[in-house]
Amino acid sequence: MVSIDGLDDPVGPGSTIGFAAVANAIKSQTAEALVALGTPPLVLSSSVVIGDASAQRFDLIATMSNPAGYLASTTGRVPETAWGDVATTIP
């Protein structure tokens, strides 16, 4: 936090920094716990960090948000039923 002459309250990202540190610690510990359980999380990272894999992961998330598209990508077939009946086509 920064105190400025003539301003009653300090300004700056003091609470934001603290929150970001806590949030990142929780994310890191959660990822570590999931890996220990044999279920590593899908990590969305910048292409600066992981290269082309970043775009592939974001494409996967977009596919998963479309249930019929997700089923098609995981089962190799496109359900021909209405959305309400898609669950019945899961093997």
PEMOTA-V448394 format. One record per pair of residues at least 4 apart in sequence whose C-alpha atoms are under 7 Angstrom apart, sorted by the first residue. I is the first residue (numbers start at 1). J is the second residue. If there is no record, write none. Layout:
I/J
I/J
This chain:
1/10
1/11
1/12
1/13
1/14
2/10
2/11
2/12
3/9
3/10
3/11
4/10
13/17
14/18
15/19
16/20
17/21
18/22
19/23
20/24
21/25
22/26
23/27
24/28
25/29
26/30
27/31
28/32
29/33
30/34
31/35
31/40
31/41
32/36
33/37
34/38
34/39
34/40
34/41
35/39
35/40
44/54
44/57
45/49
45/50
45/54
46/50
46/54
47/51
47/52
47/54
50/54
52/56
53/57
54/58
55/59
56/60
57/61
58/62
59/63
60/64
61/65
62/66
63/69
63/70
64/69
64/70
66/70
67/71
68/72
68/78
68/79
69/73
70/74
71/75
71/78
72/76
72/77
72/78
79/86
79/89
81/85
81/86
82/86
